Amino acid sequence: MKIKSTNVLILDDDKLILRALSKSLSRVLGIDNVVTLNDATLVDHYLTNSEVEFNLFITDFQMPFLNGVDVLKIVQQHSPKTIRVLMSGDLEHLQTNSKNIPANLFLPKPFSIGDIKHLGNLLVQIGKVHFEEESQIQLGLIPYIPVPDEKTCSEIISNGSTGNHQLDKLNETVCFDTKASQLSSKCLEITYKLIHILEAITDQLIDTVGLNKIRAAFQHYYDWAARSYRFAIHNAVHQEDAEDIFHIVLSYVLNHIFRDYLHEISMKTYEIQLLDRFAIIWGVDPTIVEKRRTILNASDLSSNDLISSVSLNCLDSKKAQDIFGSDNVDIQSLTRYLDGSKQENKIKESIL
């Protein structure tokens, strides 16, 4: 694995750890530009005077004078675009109390080569969606969102396939009438993988968002994805394109859950598009995320994208419950629903 053009700053009062971590980043991830500091009080001065823009900052937790959390707050203030990693020998305690820790990732101490490879994989995933500089800064100021550890990632991948009974059940839910084509096995496997992702996220967020809200969110998005798919098929959209619409809508549930989590811990509302990075880290296909972002930001939409856009914009609109169920609605007539929904959303935002 080669992480290109990455500048790393590491802080630890143990020089042996600094040397070992620096060598591991170089050998395992191919990162050569690594700066090490062994005094936490120097971080503020160094970041203020350095001309280097660091992509990654790794710090130990337990240190004299300033602990890792204090230092992370300094880095967040001076360099919000930097990905921040906190190392500790007691990760379980820190992650349980992570609401006020401005870390993006956690790394066990002592670390293994597997931990470094997993860090590299997460960095690769993080870099798969482009953000403008202003959005990067906003991302850096978002409180900690749990990310999957190496074991969880492996379990999501290994549990991504299922038997015919589960696939048939998913198909039955989406295609309850004879007019709708059966979902392909690939589409069903992707959907089943998302279910496992949500199960893993539930373990992480159950104390903040809650099991019932996560289940309700999935059911809501799954219903809308199914409606969108059936509407697309009934209007002669190609099967593969209709399945893209299905996944574009369904995968948005992760952004919704992360938004609820952040509002619960910080009482702030963040643009849901800023949470794309975390959806990808948890396993959503980056191409689906990019398509979704393009659709939400575009003014001139194709017929297929119009269906996706109406679905995403009307998810919370009571007036839109029967958009895809009416015989009087076709693709050409969706524009007025979209315009009305956007206007409704603007009114809500102005009230909030």
C-alpha positions in Angstrom: 0.0 0.0 0.0 1.3 3.4 -1.0 -0.3 6.5 0.6 0.8 9.3 -1.7 1.6 12.9 -0.8 0.9 12.4 2.9 2.6 14.6 5.6 2.4 13.1 9.1 3.1 14.7 12.5 3.5 12.3 15.4 3.6 13.2 19.1 4.7 10.9 22.0 6.8 11.4 25.0 8.4 7.9 24.4 11.1 8.2 21.7 11.1 4.4 21.1 7.4 4.6 20.1 8.1 7.6 17.9 10.8 5.7 16.1 8.7 2.5 15.8 5.6 4.2 14.5 7.6 6.4 12.0 9.3 3.3 10.6 6.0 1.4 10.4 4.3 4.2 8.5 7.2 4.3 6.0 7.5 0.5 5.5 3.9 -0.5 5.6 2.2 2.5 4.0 5.0 4.1 2.1 4.8 7.4 3.9 8.1 9.1 4.0 7.4 12.7 5.2 7.0 12.1 8.9 7.8 14.6 11.6 8.1 13.5 15.3 7.8 15.5 18.5 8.3 14.2 22.0 7.0 17.3 23.9 3.3 18.1 23.8 4.0 21.8 24.7 5.7 22.2 21.4 2.7 21.3 19.2 1.1 24.8 19.3 4.3 26.6 18.4 5.2 24.0 15.7 1.9 24.2 13.9 1.8 28.0 14.1 5.2 28.3 12.5 5.4 25.3 10.1 4.8 25.8 6.4 3.9 22.2 6.0 0.2 21.2 5.8 -0.1 18.0 7.7 -2.6 15.4 6.4 -2.4 13.2 9.5 -1.6 13.8 13.2 -1.1 10.9 15.6 -0.7 11.5 19.3 -0.4 9.4 22.5 -3.0 10.0 25.2 -1.1 9.8 28.4 1.7 12.4 28.5 3.1 15.0 31.0 1.8 18.6 31.0 -0.8 18.0 28.3 -2.7 14.9 27.5 -3.7 13.7 24.0 -7.2 15.2 24.1 -5.8 18.6 25.0 -3.3 18.4 22.1 -6.0 17.2 19.6 -8.0 20.4 20.5 -5.0 22.5 19.6 -4.6 20.7 16.3 -8.3 20.9 15.5 -8.1 24.7 16.0 -4.9 25.3 14.1 -5.3 22.7 11.3 -9.0 21.5 11.1 -8.3 19.7 7.7 -5.8 17.3 9.4 -7.0 13.8 10.2 -6.5 13.3 13.9 -5.6 9.9 15.5 -5.4 9.2 19.2 -3.3 6.3 20.6 -4.0 4.7 23.9 -3.5 1.4 25.8 -7.1 1.8 27.0 -9.1 2.4 23.9 -12.4 0.9 25.3 -12.5 3.6 28.0 -11.7 6.4 25.6 -14.2 5.3 23.0 -16.9 5.0 25.6 -16.3 8.6 26.5 -15.5 9.8 23.0 -18.2 12.6 22.8 -15.7 15.3 23.8 -12.6 13.9 22.1 -11.8 15.6 18.8 -10.3 12.5 17.3 -11.2 11.1 13.9 -9.7 7.7 14.6 -8.3 5.7 17.5 -5.2 3.5 17.4 -4.3 0.9 20.0 -1.0 1.0 21.9 1.0 -1.0 21.5 0.0 -1.1 17.8 0.5 -4.0 15.4 1.3 -4.1 11.7 -2.4 -5.0 11.2 -3.4 -1.8 13.0 -1.1 0.2 10.7 -2.6 -1.5 7.6 -6.1 -0.8 8.8 -5.2 2.9 9.4 -3.9 2.9 5.8 -7.1 1.4 4.5 -9.2 4.0 6.4 -7.0 6.8 5.0 -7.5 5.5 1.4 -11.3 5.3 2.0 -11.3 8.8 3.5 -9.7 10.2 0.3 -12.2 8.7 -2.1 -14.6 11.7 -2.0 -13.4 15.1 -2.9 -14.3 18.1 -0.7 -13.7 21.7 -1.3 -11.5 23.5 1.2 -14.4 25.1 3.1 -16.1 21.7 3.4 -12.8 20.1 4.5 -12.6 22.6 7.4 -16.1 21.9 8.4 -15.4 18.2 8.4 -12.5 18.8 10.7 -14.7 20.5 13.2 -17.2 17.7 13.3 -17.1 15.8 16.6 -15.9 12.2 16.7 -17.9 9.7 14.7 -17.1 6.0 15.4 -15.4 4.2 12.6 -15.1 0.4 12.2 -12.1 -1.4 13.6 -10.2 -4.1 11.7 -12.3 -6.9 13.1 -15.6 -5.1 12.3 -14.4 -4.5 8.7 -13.6 -8.1 8.3 -17.0 -9.2 9.7 -18.9 -6.8 7.4 -17.0 -8.3 4.4 -17.5 -11.9 5.4 -21.2 -11.4 6.2 -21.8 -9.6 3.0 -23.3 -12.7 1.4 -26.4 -14.6 2.4 -28.6 -17.5 1.5 -31.4 -17.7 -1.0 -34.1 -17.4 1.8 -32.9 -13.9 2.8 -32.5 -12.8 -0.8 -36.0 -14.0 -1.7 -37.4 -12.1 1.3 -35.7 -8.8 0.2 -36.9 -9.3 -3.3 -40.4 -9.9 -2.1 -40.4 -6.7 -0.2 -39.2 -4.6 -3.2 -41.1 -6.4 -5.9 -44.5 -7.1 -4.3 -46.3 -6.6 -7.7 -45.7 -8.6 -10.9 -44.8 -5.5 -12.9 -41.5 -4.9 -11.0 -38.5 -6.9 -12.1 -36.6 -9.0 -9.6 -33.5 -7.3 -8.1 -30.3 -8.9 -9.4 -28.2 -11.0 -7.0 -25.5 -8.3 -7.0 -28.0 -5.7 -5.9 -29.3 -7.9 -3.2 -25.9 -8.7 -1.9 -25.0 -5.0 -1.7 -28.3 -4.4 0.2 -27.5 -7.3 2.6 -24.1 -5.9 3.2 -25.6 -2.6 4.2 -27.8 -4.4 6.7 -24.6 -5.8 8.3 -23.1 -2.3 8.3 -26.1 -1.0 10.1 -25.9 -3.8 12.7 -22.2 -2.9 13.4 -23.1 0.8 13.6 -26.0 0.0 16.0 -23.4 -1.5 18.4 -21.5 1.8 18.4 -24.4 4.2 18.5 -27.0 2.4 20.5 -26.4 4.6 23.6 -26.9 7.8 21.6 -29.2 7.2 18.7 -31.0 4.1 20.0 -31.9 0.8 18.4 -35.5 1.8 17.6 -34.5 5.0 15.7 -31.9 3.1 13.7 -34.4 0.4 12.7 -37.1 3.0 11.9 -34.6 4.9 9.7 -33.6 1.8 7.8 -37.2 0.8 7.2 -38.1 4.3 6.0 -35.2 4.5 3.5 -35.8 0.9 2.4 -39.4 1.7 1.6 -38.5 4.8 -0.4 -35.7 2.9 -2.2 -38.2 0.2 -3.2 -40.8 2.8 -4.3 -38.2 4.5 -6.4 -37.1 1.2 -8.0 -40.6 0.1 -8.8 -41.4 3.5 -10.3 -38.2 3.4 -12.4 -39.0 -0.1 -13.8 -42.6 0.9 -14.5 -41.3 3.9 -16.5 -39.0 1.7 -18.7 -35.8 2.6 -16.9 -33.1 0.0 -17.6 -32.7 -2.6 -14.8 -29.1 -1.6 -13.9 -30.0 2.1 -13.7 -33.1 1.4 -11.6 -30.9 -0.6 -9.2 -28.5 2.4 -9.0 -31.5 4.5 -8.0 -32.4 1.9 -5.3 -28.9 2.0 -3.8 -28.5 5.8 -4.1 -31.6 6.2 -1.9 -31.0 3.3 0.5 -27.4 4.2 1.3 -28.4 7.7 2.4 -29.7 6.1 5.6 -26.1 6.1 7.0 -25.9 9.9 6.6 -29.2 10.2 8.3 -28.1 8.1 11.3 -24.8 10.0 11.6 -26.6 13.3 11.5 -28.9 12.1 14.3 -25.9 11.0 16.3 -24.1 14.3 16.0 -27.2 16.3 16.9 -27.6 14.1 19.9 -24.1 14.7 21.2 -23.5 18.3 20.1 -27.0 19.8 19.6 -25.8 21.0 16.2 -27.0 20.2 12.7 -24.4 19.5 10.0 -24.9 19.4 6.3 -25.8 15.8 5.5 -23.4 15.7 2.5 -20.5 16.3 4.9 -21.1 12.8 6.3 -20.4 11.1 3.0 -16.8 10.4 4.2 -18.1 8.4 7.1 -20.6 6.4 5.0 -17.7 5.4 2.7 -15.4 4.5 5.6 -18.2 2.1 6.8 -18.4 0.5 3.4 -20.8 2.3 1.1 -19.6 2.2 -2.5 -17.8 5.6 -3.3 -19.3 5.6 -6.8 -22.8 5.6 -5.3 -21.8 8.4 -3.0 -20.4 10.5 -5.9 -23.5 9.9 -8.0 -25.7 11.0 -5.0 -23.7 14.1 -4.5 -23.8 15.0 -8.2 -27.6 14.5 -8.3 -28.2 16.7 -5.2 -26.0 19.5 -6.5 -27.1 19.4 -10.2 -29.6 21.7 -11.8 -30.0 19.9 -15.1 -31.0 16.3 -14.4 -31.4 13.2 -16.6 -34.6 11.2 -16.2 -32.9 8.6 -14.0 -31.3 11.3 -11.8 -34.6 13.1 -11.5 -36.1 10.0 -9.9 -33.3 9.8 -7.4 -33.5 13.5 -6.7 -37.2 13.4 -6.1 -36.8 10.5 -3.7 -34.0 12.1 -1.7 -35.7 15.5 -1.5 -39.1 14.1 -0.6 -38.1 11.6 2.0 -39.5 13.7 4.9 -42.4 15.3 3.0 -45.9 14.1 4.0 -47.3 15.4 0.8 -45.0 13.1 -1.2 -46.2 9.8 0.2 -48.0 8.8 -3.0 -45.6 10.3 -5.6 -44.4 7.0 -6.9 -47.6 5.2 -6.3 -49.9 7.2 -8.5 -50.8 6.1 -12.0 -51.0 9.8 -13.0 -47.3 10.5 -12.3 -44.6 9.9 -14.9 -41.0 10.9 -15.1 -41.8 14.2 -16.9 -44.2 15.3 -14.2 -41.7 14.8 -11.3 -40.2 18.2 -11.7 -43.1 20.0 -10.0 -42.9 17.7 -7.0 -39.1 18.3 -6.8 -39.6 22.1 -7.0 -42.3 22.0 -4.3 -40.3 19.8 -2.0 -37.2 22.1 -2.3 -39.3 25.1 -1.5 -40.8 23.2 1.5 -37.3 22.3 2.7 -36.2 26.0 2.5 -39.1 27.1 4.6 -38.2 24.4 7.2 -34.6 25.6 7.2 -35.6 29.3 7.7 -37.8 28.3 10.6 -35.0 26.2 12.3 
